[in-house]
């Protein structure tokens, strides 16, 4: 029975593969001009990202964290554009919509950082470090190995704990971004950004 299921699975896979390729060819033909423009946008984003990193390394002022945070957002946004490109060509419209929302959230994060200045940028960078460290710790706890060794992971955990404690204290930048009750914490900052996205974009448009 298992052999029969595997044989049917192979036949089904080959049929689906042929259907998928036919759909991709049809999408390529119908939207050729759009794909050309999309490819140009991705290429421009990749090239400008390299220039941004070079300029960041040359500058020396109080806005280093802002440039660092924005360059990270630019890099993530460029990757998301490529993901959108891939799923659209595969005909997965729903998946592309989800990635567009992620791209929108990055835009809001960038706006918050620009308005908040160096302090907000540092909170954003530190938040990323803490989140990544926690993910590494969970993976290591489950698998007993990971992309970093145990010694480095322990060092990261200590630093992440200190950063999380540091950012539970109220800061002027976070307080100025939201009237929410209670003291802003490291993990709540991204939620603040999403909650006030419309307000921030309205300010920028004016």
VMD Tcl script that draws the C-alpha trace (Angstrom):
set ca {
  {0.00 0.00 0.00}
  {2.84 2.36 0.84}
  {4.43 1.76 -2.56}
  {1.12 2.50 -4.27}
  {0.74 5.78 -2.35}
  {4.30 6.81 -3.26}
  {3.70 5.98 -6.95}
  {0.50 8.03 -6.99}
  {2.26 10.84 -5.17}
  {4.99 10.97 -7.83}
  {2.40 11.06 -10.62}
  {0.44 13.80 -8.83}
  {3.63 15.77 -8.24}
  {4.58 15.62 -11.91}
  {1.10 16.74 -12.93}
  {1.11 19.61 -10.44}
  {4.58 20.61 -11.60}
  {3.42 20.84 -15.19}
  {0.36 22.87 -14.13}
  {2.49 25.21 -12.05}
  {4.91 25.86 -14.93}
  {1.98 26.53 -17.27}
  {0.52 29.06 -14.81}
  {3.89 30.80 -14.41}
  {4.34 31.07 -18.19}
  {0.85 32.53 -18.56}
  {1.50 35.07 -15.79}
  {4.84 36.01 -17.35}
  {3.20 36.60 -20.74}
  {0.20 38.55 -19.42}
  {2.22 40.82 -17.13}
  {5.51 41.13 -19.03}
  {5.67 44.94 -18.75}
  {4.87 44.81 -15.04}
  {7.57 42.23 -14.35}
  {10.13 44.36 -16.15}
  {9.27 47.30 -13.91}
  {9.22 45.11 -10.79}
  {12.67 43.72 -11.66}
  {13.96 47.27 -12.11}
  {12.62 48.29 -8.68}
  {14.31 45.32 -6.99}
  {17.59 46.06 -8.79}
  {17.43 49.74 -7.75}
  {16.74 48.72 -4.13}
  {19.73 46.38 -4.14}
  {22.05 49.02 -5.59}
  {20.88 51.81 -3.29}
  {21.28 49.47 -0.32}
  {24.97 49.06 -1.08}
  {25.43 52.81 -1.37}
  {23.55 53.34 1.90}
  {25.83 50.96 3.77}
  {28.94 52.67 2.36}
  {27.70 56.10 3.38}
  {26.79 54.84 6.84}
  {30.33 53.61 7.39}
  {31.78 56.97 6.30}
  {29.59 59.21 8.49}
  {30.57 60.08 12.06}
  {27.89 61.88 14.10}
  {25.11 61.26 16.61}
  {22.83 59.63 14.02}
  {24.81 56.44 13.49}
  {22.11 54.30 15.12}
  {19.44 55.89 12.93}
  {21.37 55.06 9.77}
  {22.13 51.57 11.05}
  {18.46 50.87 11.82}
  {17.26 52.29 8.50}
  {19.84 50.27 6.56}
  {18.59 47.10 8.28}
  {15.02 48.00 7.38}
  {16.06 48.67 3.79}
  {17.76 45.27 3.59}
  {14.70 43.51 5.02}
  {12.42 45.42 2.66}
  {14.48 44.43 -0.36}
  {14.24 40.77 0.65}
  {10.47 41.08 1.07}
  {10.20 42.61 -2.41}
  {11.93 39.54 -3.82}
  {9.54 37.29 -1.87}
  {6.57 39.19 -3.28}
  {8.04 38.83 -6.76}
  {8.41 35.05 -6.33}
  {4.92 34.37 -4.96}
  {3.23 36.62 -7.52}
  {4.90 34.77 -10.39}
  {3.72 31.52 -8.84}
  {0.15 32.82 -8.77}
  {-0.03 32.89 -4.97}
  {-1.89 36.17 -4.64}
  {-2.87 35.70 -0.98}
  {0.73 35.10 0.05}
  {1.83 38.24 -1.78}
  {-0.75 40.24 0.16}
  {0.70 39.02 3.45}
  {4.16 40.08 2.38}
  {2.86 43.51 1.29}
  {1.58 43.97 4.84}
  {5.03 43.11 6.17}
  {6.50 45.70 3.81}
  {4.01 48.27 5.11}
  {5.03 47.52 8.70}
  {8.67 48.10 7.80}
  {7.71 51.46 6.35}
  {5.98 52.36 9.59}
  {9.02 51.27 11.60}
  {11.22 53.47 9.42}
  {8.89 56.44 9.96}
  {8.92 55.91 13.73}
  {12.72 55.77 13.76}
  {13.06 58.93 11.68}
  {10.65 60.82 13.95}
  {12.06 59.37 17.17}
  {15.74 59.89 16.35}
  {18.79 58.09 17.75}
  {17.13 56.87 20.97}
  {14.28 55.18 19.13}
  {16.75 53.72 16.62}
  {18.81 52.21 19.44}
  {15.66 50.66 20.96}
  {14.82 49.15 17.55}
  {18.31 47.67 17.15}
  {18.37 46.33 20.70}
  {14.89 44.84 20.29}
  {16.09 42.92 17.23}
  {19.06 41.57 19.18}
  {16.87 40.43 22.06}
  {14.30 38.74 19.81}
  {16.98 36.96 17.79}
  {18.74 35.78 20.96}
  {15.52 34.37 22.40}
  {14.86 32.47 19.18}
  {18.39 31.06 19.23}
  {17.94 30.03 22.86}
  {14.67 28.20 22.15}
  {16.18 26.42 19.18}
  {19.24 25.37 21.17}
  {17.07 24.17 24.08}
  {15.04 21.97 21.74}
  {17.80 20.69 19.45}
  {20.92 20.90 21.64}
  {22.79 22.65 18.83}
  {22.43 25.80 16.77}
  {24.11 28.38 14.53}
  {26.08 29.75 17.51}
  {27.92 27.68 20.10}
  {26.84 27.43 23.73}
  {29.47 29.88 25.02}
  {28.48 32.61 22.58}
  {24.80 31.94 23.22}
  {25.28 32.38 26.99}
  {27.04 35.70 26.36}
  {24.21 36.82 24.11}
  {21.62 35.81 26.72}
  {23.32 37.94 29.38}
  {23.47 40.94 27.06}
  {19.87 40.42 25.92}
  {18.67 40.26 29.53}
  {20.46 43.52 30.33}
  {18.99 45.22 27.26}
  {15.47 44.03 28.04}
  {15.80 45.37 31.60}
  {17.25 48.65 30.34}
  {14.36 49.27 27.95}
  {11.64 48.62 30.51}
  {12.44 52.09 31.81}
  {10.43 54.97 30.30}
  {12.17 57.01 27.62}
  {11.24 60.39 26.20}
  {11.18 59.06 22.63}
  {8.80 56.22 23.40}
  {6.57 58.42 25.55}
  {6.31 61.03 22.79}
  {5.14 58.42 20.27}
  {2.11 57.18 22.17}
  {-0.35 58.23 24.89}
  {-0.86 54.59 26.00}
  {-1.20 54.04 29.73}
  {1.68 52.42 31.58}
  {5.38 52.52 30.91}
  {6.54 51.51 27.41}
  {8.65 48.37 27.26}
  {10.99 46.95 24.67}
  {8.45 44.43 23.38}
  {5.58 46.91 23.22}
  {7.38 49.42 20.99}
  {6.59 47.64 17.67}
  {2.92 47.42 18.70}
  {2.93 51.15 19.32}
  {4.27 51.74 15.84}
  {1.53 49.66 14.23}
  {-1.19 51.27 16.35}
  {-0.19 54.78 15.34}
  {0.76 54.06 11.72}
  {-2.06 56.19 10.29}
  {-1.19 59.14 12.53}
  {2.51 58.96 11.64}
  {1.88 58.69 7.90}
  {-0.51 61.64 8.11}
  {2.20 63.74 9.74}
  {4.69 62.75 7.06}
  {2.29 63.57 4.22}
  {1.70 67.05 5.66}
}
mol new
graphics top color blue
foreach p $ca { graphics top sphere $p radius 0.5 }
foreach p [lrange $ca 0 end-1] q [lrange $ca 1 end] { graphics top cylinder $p $q radius 0.2 }
display resetview
